[in-house]
Every structure is written in C-alpha cells, then in structure tokens.
Amino acid sequence: MKKLMATLLASSMLLAACGGAKTTETKPADTKPSTTAAAPAAGKPKIGVTIYKYDDNFMSFVRRSIEKNNATADLLMNDSQNDQGKQNEQVDTMISKGVKSLAINLVNPQGAATIIAKAKAANIPVIFFNKEPSQADLKSYDKAWYVGTNSSESGVMMGQIIIDSWKANPAWDKNKDGKIQYVMLKGEPGHPDAEARTKFSIEAVEKAGLKVEKLEEQTGMWDSVKGKELMDAWIAKHGDKIEYVVANNDGMALGAIQSLKANGYFKNNKFMPVVAVDAIPDALTQIKEGTMVGSVLNDAKNQGQATFDLALNVANGKAPIDGTKWKLGEDKAVRVPYLAITKANIAVAEEAYK
C-alpha cells in the first residue's frame, strides 16, 4: 500500500510539473497576438461614415474620395438608403463599436439635432458634410463642424453660364419675344443647395438685364429617372416653347437630356440648352459632345478630402484643421469653392476626378 501511495504521489508531482511547464510556454504566445492586434487600433482610429444614399451620382465621388484615405483610419462606411431613421440607427451602431469620430452626410438636414444628441452623449466629435445643418444645431455642440460649399455661389455661377450662352446664341430665342422661356428641375425641397441654386441662378440672369418666363418648376429629387420623367411631361405639354433647361444637379440634367434626345433634339439643328451643377464625369462627356452647355464643378474630391482630414484630426484629439490646408469660418464650416465649367475649361474639371 505504501509503495502504491508513493507511486501515485510521484505521478501527481510529474503532472503538476508538466502543467506548470505548459502554462509558462503558452503565456507569451497568448500575449503576443493581443499586442499585435492592439497596435493598428492605436495608429488607425475608427471613423464612422454615413452617406445619405450610395446611388447618388455626386455622392459616389465624395465617398470614393473619403475611402482613398482608409490607409490611415479604420473607416466604418454606411449607406443610409435615403432613410433618416436608418441613419440614426447606424450612428448608434457605430458609437457602440467605439468610433472616435463621426462623418455624417445627413439624409435630412433636420435630423442633425438627433445625431448631435447621440454624439454629445458619447462625447464623440461629428463632422457633417454636403448637407448642411442649421447654425443653431452646429453651435449646440462644441465638437460639431461642417464641410460643404457656399450654396448661393453655385446658383450665381449657373446663372452666369446661362447669361453668357444666351447672349452668344440669339437664335435660341425661338419666338423672338426677348425672354428666356425655361423649365427648372429642382432638387430636394428644403435642401439648402436646391433652394439656393433655384433662386440665385434666375436672380443672376435677371440682374444681368435678361427677361425670363418660368414655364415649369418641379422637384426631381436629384434623380436622373425623375428628371427624364418630368422632361417627358414638359415636352408633351409645351413642345418647342421651352428654350432652356435649368437643373439643380447633373443627375436630373442627364435624365432631361435622355428625354430630349428621344424627342429629336441634338440632331438636324434641333437644339436645347441645358445647364446644371456638379460637373460629374458623365456631364463632362455631354459638355464635350455639345449636348450640355455647362455645369458648375461641385468639387467632390476636395469635399471628401476635407471631410476625412477633419474627421481624422478630431478622432486623434486634434483641432479640426490642424496641419491641413483648410480654413474654418466663424460658422464652424469649411467651404470648398465651386467653379463654372464649359467646354473652354473642361480640362480643369477632368483633373478633379484623377
């Protein structure tokens, strides 16, 4: 019996020794992977990004510009599918995943207050871009800023394209009444850009001494399909009485051009001037082909870059424009300038997409 007990005791000691050896060997192996995984997180902060809808022509280029910078940040990209409720849920999810900053392209500018409340509760900075919140909303949180444009500027530039082209082509006044009979494809109602482009484009034309007559103005919601549908209806109703098509964005303008082509325009000396905003590549093609008079470059590349630069800075605890080329106004906004584009300077717009 004593011999048996001695044998069992010796076996237990041997197993304990082996177990101790195993623990000593595996501890460094367990520690090393966790250290390696933590290193990128320290160098690449998480930034949560939402786009109001991925299939918007212009926003696809802004998104591409933001995504080009994913080597220096862990980007959590989201398509809000034009649903503010969905976007609010995406913000909740991104906060729960530990983002260090938010970059939000609002579905509805009125939704800013809700998102600011969420960001403020989590003490997370937020950069709104492209769709501008109210100044009251921006100023309600010391860690909220905006990247976009001066909305009225695009309208004025669009108006100047209309002025210059109309004066250079007196034959466009089909009924010789000295007025521009135009139709207006308007963007999202209440959207600052839509309201400004609609107002200031025509105001600029009138200030230049040209007379205008509005035949139609309806919202195409920035959408090419809706732009085509509206143009189809207007041609059926007004025919050749329409002398100019003014669109708040290229997407709707491209839809209108599809309709015009289907109705015999741009061949056999039958022409319709079309002007818009964004100067996206598809619109540049139309300008080159002469089926579009001009557009106003809404600089997607620099809007995306500015959005990312600010979001990265604040994610790293820095001031928004620290070490960047951007200027922050008293309105807490970085404004990326517009540029009027016609066939004469189209190379400038093409360079913006390289």
KABELGI-V606869 format. One line per field, one symbol per residue. phi: phi as a letter, one per 20 degrees, with the letter a starting at -180 (. if undefined). burial: + if it has 24 or more other ideal C-beta (glycine too) atoms within 12 Angstrom, else -. A space follows every 50 residues. Layout:
phi=???
burial=???
This chain:
phi=.gfffffffffffffffffffffffeffffffffffffffffecffcecc dgafefgfffffffffffeffdbeedeceellcffffffffgffffenfe bccdegfcgfefgffffffffeldfcdebmdeffffffffcfdcbccace gfgfffffgfffgffffecgffffelemceecddeefggnfgffffffff fffffffeneecceebbbedlmdffffffffgffffedlfffdbddcfbf gffffffgffffdnemblmeccfccbcplfgffffffffnebfabdfeff ffffffgfgfffgffemefgdgmdeeddefemcedefebfccffcfffff ffde
burial=--------------------------------------------++++++ +++--++++++++++++-+---++++++-+-+-+--++-+++-++---++ +++++++++-++++++-++--+-+++++++++++--++--+-++++++++ +++++++++++++-++-----++------+++++++++--++++++++++ ++-++----+-+++++++++++++-++++++--++--+---+++++++++ +++++++++++-+-++----++++++++++++++-++---++++++++++ ++++++++++++++++---++----+-+---+++++-++++++--+--+- -++-
